[in-house]
Amino acid sequence: MIEVEHLSKSYRGIEAVSNLSFRVERGQVVGFLGPNGAGKSTTLRILAGFLGASSGRVRIAGFDIVDERLQALRQIGYMPETSPLYPEMKVREYLAFRAELKGVARTKRRVEIARCLELARVSEMAGVPIGHLSKGYRQRVGLADALLNSPPLLILDEPTAGLDPNQIREVRALIATLAEEHTVLVSTHILSEVEASCSRAVVIAKGRLVAVGSIDEIRGRGRPELTLVLRGTEALVRATLSGLDGIASATVEVHGDTLRAKAILTAEDDAALGEATERIVRALAQADVGVREVRTTTATLEEVFATLTRDDMNSATTDEAAP
């Protein structure tokens, strides 16, 4: 459904997106992740045809976004982070205007608008001027606009921005429903939403691709952590752990008459994790260190995301570099 090949975008010599390539297959719900200023909104604007790329190629449902622009745009429902709404228009009037622009047949507009109002949970505000709505309700109007004419691809940029927790849950449920008939690319800062709603994720930092795959595959890029509660001398524990293979790093803290050691392991799967844990416990026991507690934990998506993007948090080019 989406094919991005070597996409780059520069603003006055500042590269916001750099040689970015990824694919989104038909029927998938994919999270598009990255820290602030990573180039997410710039990329989504290019995919939606609102912004031209400096180089590279984008195809939507097989149509080139430049050479076959109209065919490509007919496949897309786009909800920007801040929807460009007309505050003086009433919600239903605005959607009628947008439906006409999108080519919805006059005889079908009333039914289509009602359907989108209901899906976006904004039917009760249909007769209210947009300028009188809260930010949350404006987001819902933007979502209703994206749903008009039932496009096969939905691109949602921060769809839950400004919503309260109950509204966020509603949008999450809506995305799950939409996935039955649409391909969805959703950008969000809330990683729990990605874990709950998405089957795959694309992670970028500083305009470059840093990870792509299923949620489990990306989560699996984090290193497991082994926590041990021990009895013995700090020097002996440090010396024992430092001599073992499979430990990327280790810390030891003294808590009264016990020690708490944390070791970041290099194991890449459950079998290797089990073997490494057994080897470490055996070595400690042989060194006459008492092992009182052993606990292993795997990295969360949030931890992996932080690791993948940490080096770029402060140096990433900003989407606001656009003139």
SERO-4910 file (N, C-alpha, C, O; in steps of 0.05 Angstrom, whole numbers):
BEGIN
 pado doro    nc1    nc2    nc3   cac1   cac2   cac3    cc1    cc2    cc3    oc1    oc2    oc3
  Met    A     16    -24      0      0      0      0     17     25      0     11     44    -14
  Ile    A     39     26     16     58     48     16     85     38     10     95     18     22
  Glu    A     98     50    -10    126     43    -16    142     69    -16    137     87    -32
  Val    A    161     70      2    179     94      5    207     85     -2    218     67     10
  Glu    A    219     99    -22    245     91    -31    264    115    -30    260    135    -45
  His    A    284    114    -13    306    133    -12    295    162    -10    305    180    -25
  Leu    A    276    166      7    263    192     10    280    212     26    290    205     47
  Ser    A    284    236     16    299    257     30    284    283     26    271    288      6
  Lys    A    286    300     47    275    327     46    292    346     61    299    341     85
  Ser    A    300    368     49    317    388     61    303    415     61    289    422     42
  Tyr    A    307    431     83    298    458     85    322    476     88    336    476    108
  Arg    A    327    493     68    350    511     69    375    498     79    390    508     96
  Gly    A    381    475     67    405    460     73    404    443     97    423    428    103
  Ile    A    382    443    112    379    426    136    362    402    128    340    405    118
  Glu    A    373    378    132    360    354    123    341    344    144    350    335    166
  Ala    A    315    345    139    295    335    158    290    305    155    284    292    174
  Val    A    292    295    130    288    267    124    312    259    106    318    272     87
  Ser    A    324    236    113    348    229     99    348    199     89    349    181    106
  Asn    A    345    195     63    348    169     51    330    148     65    340    126     72
  Leu    A    305    155     69    287    138     84    272    119     65    261    127     44
  Ser    A    273     93     72    259     72     56    244     53     75    255     44     94
  Phe    A    219     48     68    203     28     83    178     22     67    171     36     48
  Arg    A    164      0     75    140     -9     61    118    -14     82    124    -22    105
  Val    A     93     -8     75     70    -15     91     52    -32     73     43    -22     52
  Glu    A     47    -57     81     31    -74     65      1    -69     70     -7    -59     91
  Arg    A    -15    -76     50    -44    -72     51    -56    -88     75    -49   -111     80
  Gly    A    -73    -74     90    -87    -87    113    -72    -85    139    -82    -94    160
  Gln    A    -48    -73    140    -33    -70    165    -40    -45    180    -48    -25    167
  Val    A    -37    -45    206    -37    -21    222     -9    -17    233      1    -33    248
  Val    A      4      5    224     32      9    229     36     35    244     26     56    237
  Gly    A     51     33    266     59     57    281     83     70    269    102     56    262
  Phe    A     82     96    267    105    112    257    116    128    280    104    147    289
  Leu    A    140    120    290    150    130    315    176    145    311    192    140    293
  Gly    A    181    164    330    206    178    330    203    201    351    181    210    356
  Pro    A    226    210    361    225    233    380    216    258    366    215    260    342
  Asn    A    210    279    382    203    305    370    225    314    352    249    313    359
  Gly    A    218    324    328    238    334    309    252    312    293    271    318    280
  Ala    A    242    287    294    255    266    280    249    266    250    262    252    234
  Gly    A    228    281    242    220    281    214    194    267    208    188    262    185
  Lys    A    179    260    229    155    245    225    134    261    210    124    251    189
  Ser    A    128    285    219    107    301    205    115    308    177     98    308    159
  Thr    A    141    314    173    150    319    146    145    295    128    136    298    105
  Thr    A    152    272    138    148    247    122    119    243    115    111    237     93
  Leu    A    101    246    135     73    242    131     61    262    111     44    255     95
  Arg    A     71    287    112     61    307     93     69    300     65     54    304     46
  Ile    A     93    288     62    101    279     35     84    256     26     76    256      3
  Leu    A     80    237     43     63    214     36     35    222     28     23    210     10
  Ala    A     24    243     42     -3    252     36     -4    271     13    -26    280      6
  Gly    A     18    278      1     18    295    -22     17    325    -16     13    341    -34
  Phe    A     21    332      9     20    361     17     47    374     15     49    399     16
  Leu    A     68    359     11     95    370     11    112    354     -9    109    329    -10
  Gly    A    128    368    -24    145    354    -43    171    345    -31    181    357    -12
  Ala    A    182    323    -40    207    312    -30    230    325    -46    227    334    -68
  Ser    A    253    326    -33    277    335    -47    288    314    -66    298    320    -87
  Ser    A    285    288    -57    293    266    -74    279    241    -64    268    241    -42
  Gly    A    279    220    -80    266    195    -72    239    192    -85    231    208   -101
  Arg    A    226    170    -78    201    163    -91    181    151    -71    189    137    -53
  Val    A    155    158    -75    134    148    -58    112    137    -77    104    151    -96
  Arg    A    103    113    -71     80    101    -85     58     95    -65     63     83    -44
  Ile    A     33    102    -72     10     95    -56     -8     77    -72    -18     85    -93
  Ala    A    -12     53    -62    -28     33    -76    -18     29   -105    -34     25   -123
  Gly    A      8     32   -109     20     28   -136     21     54   -152     34     53   -173
  Phe    A      9     76   -143     10    101   -157     32    120   -147     34    124   -123
  Asp    A     48    130   -165     69    149   -157     57    175   -148     39    187   -161
  Ile    A     65    185   -124     53    208   -112     58    234   -128     45    254   -125
  Val    A     78    233   -146     84    256   -163     73    252   -191     57    269   -201
  Asp    A     80    230   -204     72    226   -232     43    218   -235     31    223   -256
  Glu    A     31    205   -215      3    197   -216    -11    209   -191    -24    194   -176
  Arg    A     -8    234   -188    -17    248   -163    -46    244   -157    -53    236   -134
  Leu    A    -64    249   -176    -93    247   -170   -101    219   -162   -117    215   -144
  Gln    A    -91    199   -177    -97    171   -170    -87    164   -142   -101    150   -127
  Ala    A    -63    173   -136    -52    167   -109    -68    181    -87    -74    168    -67
  Leu    A    -75    206    -91    -90    221    -70   -117    209    -65   -128    211    -43
  Arg    A   -129    197    -85   -156    185    -81   -155    161    -62   -175    152    -52
  Gln    A   -131    150    -58   -128    127    -40   -124    135    -11   -124    118      7
  Ile    A   -121    161     -5   -112    170     21   -133    186     36   -146    203     25
  Gly    A   -136    180     62   -149    197     81   -128    207    101   -117    191    115
  Tyr    A   -124    233    102   -101    244    117   -112    262    140   -128    280    135
  Met    A   -103    256    164   -110    272    187    -84    284    198    -68    270    211
  Pro    A    -78    310    193    -54    322    203    -56    326    233    -77    325    245
  Glu    A    -33    332    246    -32    336    275    -50    358    283    -64    356    303
  Thr    A    -51    380    268    -69    402    273    -86    406    247    -76    416    227
  Ser    A   -110    397    248   -127    398    224   -134    426    216   -141    442    234
  Pro    A   -131    434    191   -136    461    182   -166    466    178   -176    466    155
  Leu    A   -180    468    200   -209    471    199   -218    500    196   -202    519    200
  Tyr    A   -243    504    188   -254    531    185   -272    537    209   -293    526    211
  Pro    A   -263    554    227   -277    557    253   -305    569    250   -322    564    267
  Glu    A   -310    584    228   -337    596    225   -358    576    214   -381    582    215
  Met    A   -349    553    204   -367    534    193   -377    514    215   -362    508    233
  Lys    A   -401    505    212   -411    484    230   -399    458    221   -392    454    197
  Val    A   -398    439    239   -385    413    233   -396    400    209   -381    392    191
  Arg    A   -423    398    207   -435    384    185   -430    400    159   -425    387    138
  Glu    A   -431    426    160   -425    442    136   -397    437    126   -392    435    102
  Tyr    A   -378    437    145   -350    432    138   -347    405    124   -333    403    103
  Leu    A   -359    384    135   -356    358    124   -370    356     97   -361    341     79
  Ala    A   -392    370     93   -405    371     67   -387    384     46   -385    375     24
  Phe    A   -374    405     54   -355    419     37   -332    400     29   -324    399      6
  Arg    A   -321    386     49   -298    368     45   -307    344     27   -292    335     10
  Ala    A   -332    335     32   -342    312     16   -344    319    -13   -338    303    -31
  Glu    A   -353    344    -19   -354    353    -46   -327    354    -59   -323    346    -82
  Leu    A   -307    365    -44   -279    366    -54   -268    338    -60   -253    335    -79
  Lys    A   -276    319    -44   -266    292    -47   -282    275    -68   -275    252    -72
  Gly    A   -301    287    -80   -316    274   -101   -337    254    -92   -345    237   -107
  Val    A   -347    257    -67   -369    240    -58   -394    249    -73   -401    272    -74
  Ala    A   -408    230    -85   -432    236   -101   -452    250    -84   -456    244    -60
  Arg    A   -466    270    -96   -485    286    -81   -506    269    -67   -515    275    -45
  Thr    A   -515    248    -81   -536    231    -70   -527    215    -46   -544    204    -31
  Lys    A   -501    212    -43   -490    196    -21   -479    212      2   -471    201     23
  Arg    A   -477    239     -2   -463    255     18   -476    254     46   -462    251     66
  Arg    A   -502    256     47   -515    257     73   -509    232     89   -503    233    113
  Val    A   -512    209     76   -507    183     90   -477    181     97   -470    172    119
  Glu    A   -459    189     79   -431    187     84   -422    205    107   -406    197    124
  Ile    A   -433    229    108   -426    248    130   -436    237    156   -422    238    176
  Ala    A   -460    226    156   -471    215    181   -454    191    191   -449    188    215
  Arg    A   -445    175    172   -428    152    179   -402    161    192   -393    150    212
  Cys    A   -389    181    180   -363    191    191   -367    206    217   -349    204    235
  Leu    A   -389    221    220   -394    234    246   -397    213    268   -387    217    290
  Glu    A   -411    191    262   -415    170    282   -389    156    288   -383    151    312
  Leu    A   -373    149    268   -348    135    272   -329    152    290   -315    142    307
  Ala    A   -328    178    284   -310    196    299   -322    206    325   -310    222    339
  Arg    A   -346    196    332   -359    203    357   -363    233    360   -357    245    381
  Val    A   -373    246    339   -377    275    340   -405    283    329   -410    306    323
  Ser    A   -423    263    328   -450    268    317   -465    290    333   -479    306    321
  Glu    A   -461    290    359   -476    309    376   -467    338    371   -480    357    380
  Met    A   -444    342    358   -434    369    353   -438    377    323   -426    397    315
  Ala    A   -454    362    308   -456    367    280   -466    395    273   -458    406    253
  Gly    A   -482    407    290   -493    434    285   -478    456    299   -487    479    299
  Val    A   -455    450    311   -440    470    327   -418    482    310   -404    467    296
  Pro    A   -414    508    310   -391    520    296   -365    508    306   -361    505    330
  Ile    A   -346    502    288   -321    489    295   -305    507    314   -291    496    332
  Gly    A   -307    533    312   -293    551    329   -301    549    358   -287    558    376
  His    A   -325    537    364   -335    534    391   -327    507    404   -333    502    427
  Leu    A   -313    490    388   -306    464    398   -280    464    413   -262    481    409
  Ser    A   -277    445    431   -252    441    445   -232    428    426   -239    419    404
  Lys    A   -206    428    434   -186    416    417   -192    387    412   -187    377    389
  Gly    A   -201    373    432   -208    345    428   -229    340    407   -226    322    391
  Tyr    A   -250    356    408   -271    353    388   -261    362    360   -270    350    340
  Arg    A   -243    381    359   -232    389    333   -216    365    321   -217    361    297
  Gln    A   -202    351    339   -187    327    329   -207    307    317   -201    295    297
  Arg    A   -230    304    330   -250    285    320   -261    294    293   -266    277    276
  Val    A   -265    320    290   -274    330    264   -253    324    242   -260    315    220
  Gly    A   -228    328    249   -207    321    230   -206    291    223   -201    284    200
  Leu    A   -212    275    242   -214    246    237   -238    239    219   -235    223    201
  Ala    A   -261    252    225   -284    248    208   -278    256    179   -286    242    160
  Asp    A   -264    278    175   -256    287    149   -239    265    135   -243    259    111
  Ala    A   -219    254    149   -201    234    138   -217    209    129   -209    195    110
  Leu    A   -239    203    143   -255    179    137   -274    182    113   -284    162    103
  Leu    A   -279    207    105   -298    212     83   -290    196     58   -266    196     50
  Asn    A   -309    184     45   -306    169     20   -291    143     25   -283    130      5
  Ser    A   -287    135     50   -275    109     57   -250    103     41   -249     83     27
  Pro    A   -229    119     43   -204    114     28   -191     88     39   -193     82     62
  Pro    A   -177     73     21   -164     48     30   -141     53     50   -134     35     65
  Leu    A   -128     77     49   -106     83     66   -112    107     84   -121    128     74
  Leu    A   -108    104    110   -111    126    129    -84    133    141    -70    116    151
  Ile    A    -77    159    139    -52    169    151    -60    187    173    -71    209    168
  Leu    A    -55    179    198    -64    194    222    -39    205    237    -23    189    247
  Asp    A    -37    231    238    -14    244    252    -23    253    279    -38    272    282
  Glu    A    -14    239    300    -21    245    328    -52    247    331    -62    268    339
  Pro    A    -67    226    325    -96    227    326   -108    231    354   -131    239    356
  Thr    A    -92    226    375   -103    229    402    -94    254    416    -98    257    440
  Ala    A    -80    272    402    -71    296    414    -94    313    424   -113    318    410
  Gly    A    -93    321    450   -114    337    462   -138    322    472   -156    334    482
  Leu    A   -137    295    470   -160    279    479   -156    270    508   -133    266    517
  Asp    A   -178    267    523   -175    257    550   -173    226    549   -176    214    528
  Pro    A   -167    213    572   -162    184    572   -185    168    561   -180    148    547
  Asn    A   -210    176    566   -233    161    556   -234    164    525   -240    144    511
  Gln    A   -229    188    515   -230    193    487   -207    177    473   -210    168    450
  Ile    A   -184    176    486   -161    161    475   -169    131    471   -162    119    451
  Arg    A   -182    120    491   -191     93    489   -210     89    466   -210     69    452
  Glu    A   -228    109    462   -247    107    440   -233    107    413   -240     92    395
  Val    A   -213    125    410   -198    126    385   -183    100    380   -181     90    358
  Arg    A   -171     89    402   -157     64    399   -176     42    389   -169     26    372
  Ala    A   -200     41    401   -220     21    392   -228     27    363   -232      8    347
  Leu    A   -230     53    355   -238     60    328   -216     50    308   -223     40    287
  Ile    A   -191     54    315   -169     45    298   -171     15    293   -166      5    271
  Ala    A   -177      0    315   -180    -29    312   -202    -36    293   -200    -55    277
  Thr    A   -224    -21    294   -247    -25    276   -239    -18    248   -246    -33    229
  Leu    A   -226      5    244   -218     13    217   -199     -6    204   -199     -9    179
  Ala    A   -183    -20    220   -164    -39    209   -177    -62    194   -163    -75    178
  Glu    A   -203    -66    199   -217    -87    184   -220    -81    155   -223    -99    138
  Glu    A   -220    -55    148   -225    -47    120   -204    -28    109   -204    -23     85
  His    A   -186    -18    126   -166      2    117   -138     -6    125   -134    -21    144
  Thr    A   -119      3    109    -91      4    118    -87     29    134    -96     50    126
  Val    A    -74     28    157    -72     51    175    -42     56    182    -29     38    191
  Leu    A    -33     80    177     -6     89    186    -11    111    207    -22    132    200
  Val    A     -3    106    232    -10    125    253     16    134    268     32    117    276
  Ser    A     19    159    270     41    171    284     32    179    312     11    192    315
  Thr    A     47    171    332     39    178    360     63    178    378     83    165    372
  His    A     61    193    400     82    193    420     75    173    443     92    168    460
  Ile    A     51    162    442     42    145    464     48    116    456     33    104    441
  Leu    A     69    104    467     78     78    458     59     56    466     57     36    453
  Ser    A     44     60    488     24     40    495      2     38    474     -9     16    470
  Glu    A     -4     60    460    -23     59    438    -13     42    415    -28     27    403
  Val    A     13     44    410     25     28    388     24     -1    395     16    -18    378
  Glu    A     30     -8    420     29    -36    428      1    -47    427     -3    -70    421
  Ala    A    -19    -30    434    -47    -39    434    -59    -40    407    -77    -57    402
  Ser    A    -51    -22    388    -65    -19    363    -50    -29    338    -63    -35    318
  Cys    A    -24    -30    340     -8    -34    315      4    -62    314     12    -74    335
  Ser    A      6    -73    290     19    -99    286     49    -95    280     65   -113    285
  Arg    A     56    -72    269     83    -66    261     90    -37    268     72    -21    275
  Ala    A    115    -30    267    124     -3    272    148      4    255    164    -13    249
  Val    A    149     30    248    172     42    235    183     63    254    168     80    263
  Val    A    209     61    261    221     80    280    242     96    265    260     85    252
  Ile    A    240    123    267    260    140    255    271    159    276    259    164    296
  Ala    A    296    168    271    309    187    288    327    204    271    342    193    254
  Lys    A    326    230    274    342    248    258    337    244    228    356    246    212
  Gly    A    312    238    222    305    234    194    313    208    181    308    204    157
  Arg    A    325    190    196    335    165    186    321    141    198    312    143    221
  Leu    A    318    120    183    306     96    193    324     82    213    348     78    207
  Val    A    314     76    237    330     62    257    319     34    263    334     17    274
  Ala    A    294     29    257    282      2    262    256      0    247    241     19    244
  Val    A    250    -25    238    225    -31    225    219    -60    230    238    -77    228
  Gly    A    194    -67    236    187    -95    240    163    -97    257    149    -77    263
  Ser    A    156   -122    265    133   -126    283    140   -114    310    163   -109    316
  Ile    A    119   -109    326    124    -98    353    142   -117    369    160   -108    383
  Asp    A    138   -143    367    154   -162    382    183   -161    372    202   -163    388
  Glu    A    187   -159    346    214   -157    335    229   -133    345    252   -134    352
  Ile    A    215   -110    345    228    -86    355    233    -87    385    255    -79    394
  Arg    A    214    -97    400    218   -100    428    241   -119    434    256   -116    453
  Gly    A    244   -139    417    266   -159    420    293   -148    415    313   -161    422
  Arg    A    295   -123    405    322   -111    401    333   -101    427    357    -94    429
  Gly    A    317   -100    448    327    -92    474    341   -115    488    334   -138    482
  Arg    A    359   -109    505    374   -130    519    360   -137    545    352   -119    560
  Pro    A    358   -163    551    346   -171    577    363   -163    601    388   -160    598
  Glu    A    351   -160    624    365   -152    648    361   -174    670    339   -184    674
  Leu    A    383   -181    683    382   -201    704    387   -187    731    407   -173    734
  Thr    A    368   -190    749    371   -178    776    375   -200    796    360   -219    797
  Leu    A    396   -197    813    402   -217    833    405   -204    860    417   -183    863
  Val    A    393   -217    880    397   -209    908    417   -230    920    411   -254    920
  Leu    A    439   -220    930    461   -238    937    471   -232    965    465   -212    978
  Arg    A    486   -251    975    500   -249   1000    529   -255    996    536   -277    987
  Gly    A    547   -237   1003    575   -240    998    589   -213    998    576   -193   1007
  Thr    A    613   -212    989    628   -187    989    624   -173    962    622   -187    941
  Glu    A    623   -147    962    620   -132    937    642   -138    917    638   -142    894
  Ala    A    667   -139    928    690   -144    910    688   -171    897    695   -174    873
  Leu    A    680   -191    912    678   -218    901    657   -220    880    661   -233    859
  Val    A    634   -207    884    612   -208    864    621   -194    839    617   -204    817
  Arg    A    633   -170    842    643   -155    818    663   -172    802    662   -173    778
  Ala    A    681   -185    817    702   -200    803    690   -224    789    699   -231    766
  Thr    A    670   -237    801    657   -260    788    642   -253    763    645   -266    742
  Leu    A    626   -231    765    610   -223    742    628   -212    719    621   -217    696
  Ser    A    649   -199    726    666   -187    705    680   -208    688    689   -202    666
  Gly    A    683   -232    699    697   -253    684    679   -271    668    688   -291    656
  Leu    A    653   -265    666    634   -282    652    627   -272    624    623   -248    620
  Asp    A    624   -290    605    614   -283    579    584   -279    580    571   -290    597
  Gly    A    574   -263    561    545   -259    559    535   -236    575    511   -230    575
  Ile    A    553   -221    589    544   -198    605    555   -173    591    579   -169    588
  Ala    A    536   -155    582    545   -130    569    554   -110    590    574    -96    585
  Ser    A    541   -109    613    549    -91    634    536   -100    660    516   -114    659
  Ala    A    547    -92    682    536   -100    708    541    -79    729    562    -65    729
  Thr    A    522    -77    748    525    -59    770    520    -74    796    504    -94    796
  Val    A    532    -66    818    529    -79    843    524    -57    864    540    -38    866
  Glu    A    503    -60    880    496    -41    901    494    -56    928    484    -78    929
  Val    A    503    -42    949    502    -54    976    476    -44    989    471    -20    991
  His    A    461    -63   1000    436    -57   1014    437    -72   1041    428    -94   1043
  Gly    A    448    -59   1061    450    -72   1088    469    -95   1086    492    -93   1079
  Asp    A    459   -119   1093    475   -143   1093    472   -159   1067    481   -182   1065
  Thr    A    458   -147   1047    455   -161   1021    466   -143    999    470   -119   1002
  Leu    A    469   -155    976    478   -141    952    456   -144    930    443   -165    928
  Arg    A    453   -123    914    435   -125    891    451   -120    866    462    -98    862
  Ala    A    453   -140    850    468   -138    825    449   -138    801    429   -152    801
  Lys    A    455   -121    782    439   -120    757    458   -123    734    478   -109    731
  Ala    A    452   -142    717    469   -148    693    453   -146    668    431   -158    666
  Ile    A    462   -130    649    450   -129    622    463   -151    606    487   -152    602
  Leu    A    446   -169    595    456   -193    581    456   -189    551    441   -172    541
  Thr    A    472   -204    538    473   -203    508    455   -224    495    455   -225    471
  Ala    A    441   -239    511    424   -261    500    403   -249    481    391   -228    486
  Glu    A    399   -263    458    381   -254    437    355   -269    436    337   -261    421
  Asp    A    352   -291    452    326   -305    452    323   -318    479    341   -318    496
  Asp    A    300   -330    484    294   -342    510    313   -364    518    321   -367    541
  Ala    A    320   -381    498    338   -403    504    366   -393    513    377   -403    533
  Ala    A    376   -373    499    402   -361    507    400   -347    534    419   -348    549
  Leu    A    377   -335    539    373   -321    565    374   -342    588    387   -337    608
  Gly    A    360   -364    584    360   -385    605    388   -396    610    396   -400    633
  Glu    A    403   -401    588    430   -412    591    448   -392    605    464   -399    622
  Ala    A    446   -366    598    463   -346    611    456   -343    640    474   -340    657
  Thr    A    431   -344    647    423   -342    676    434   -365    692    445   -361    713
  Glu    A    432   -390    681    443   -413    695    473   -411    699    483   -417    720
  Arg    A    487   -401    678    516   -399    679    524   -379    700    544   -383    715
  Ile    A    509   -356    702    516   -336    722    511   -345    750    528   -341    768
  Val    A    488   -358    755    482   -368    781    502   -389    790    510   -390    813
  Arg    A    509   -407    771    529   -428    778    556   -416    785    569   -425    804
  Ala    A    564   -396    770    590   -383    776    590   -370    803    610   -371    818
  Leu    A    568   -356    810    566   -343    836    567   -364    859    580   -360    879
  Ala    A    552   -386    855    552   -407    876    579   -419    880    588   -424    902
  Gln    A    593   -423    857    620   -435    859    640   -416    873    660   -424    884
  Ala    A    634   -389    871    651   -369    884    643   -365    913    653   -347    927
  Asp    A    624   -382    923    615   -381    951    599   -355    956    600   -344    978
  Val    A    584   -346    935    566   -323    939    538   -335    942    529   -351    925
  Gly    A    523   -326    963    496   -336    967    477   -322    948    476   -298    946
  Val    A    461   -338    934    441   -328    915    414   -330    928    403   -352    931
  Arg    A    402   -307    935    376   -307    948    352   -304    929    330   -314    934
  Glu    A    357   -289    908    335   -283    889    346   -279    862    368   -266    858
  Val    A    332   -289    841    340   -285    813    315   -276    798    294   -289    799
  Arg    A    317   -255    783    294   -245    767    304   -235    740    323   -219    739
  Thr    A    292   -244    719    298   -234    692    275   -217    681    252   -224    685
  Thr    A    282   -196    668    262   -179    655    271   -172    627    295   -169    622
  Thr    A    252   -171    608    258   -163    581    251   -134    577    235   -122    592
  Ala    A    264   -122    557    260    -93    552    231    -87    543    220   -103    528
  Thr    A    220    -65    551    195    -56    541    199    -41    516    221    -33    509
  Leu    A    177    -36    501    179    -21    476    190      7    482    205     19    467
  Glu    A    181     19    504    190     45    512    221     46    517    234     65    508
  Glu    A    231     25    530    260     24    535    275     21    508    296     34    505
  Val    A    265      4    491    279      0    465    278     26    449    298     33    436
  Phe    A    255     39    449    252     64    434    272     85    444    285     98    428
  Ala    A    275     87    471    294    106    482    322     99    474    338    117    468
  Thr    A    329     73    474    356     65    466    361     71    436    383     81    429
  Leu    A    341     66    419    345     70    390    348     99    383    362    106    364
  Thr    A    334    117    398    333    145    391    348    164    409    349    188    404
  Arg    A    360    153    431    372    170    451    393    189    440    394    213    447
  Asp    A    410    179    423    432    196    412    422    219    395    437    237    390
  Asp    A    397    217    386    386    237    368    367    256    381    357    275    368
  Met    A    361    252    407    341    269    420    347    298    419    329    314    413
  Asn    A    372    306    423    378    334    424    389    345    398    391    370    394
  Ser    A    396    328    379    409    337    355    392    334    330    400    342    308
  Ala    A    368    322    333    351    317    310    342    343    297    337    363    311
  Thr    A    340    343    270    329    366    256    300    368    262    287    347    266
  Thr    A    289    392    262    261    395    270    243    398    245    251    409    225
  Asp    A    218    388    248    199    391    227    192    421    223    183    429    202
  Glu    A    196    436    244    188    465    243    209    481    227    206    505    225
  Ala    A    229    467    215    248    482    199    236    491    172    249    507    158
  Ala    A    212    482    166    200    490    141    194    520    141    187    531    162
  Pro    A    196    533    118    189    561    117    160    566    122    151    589    122
***
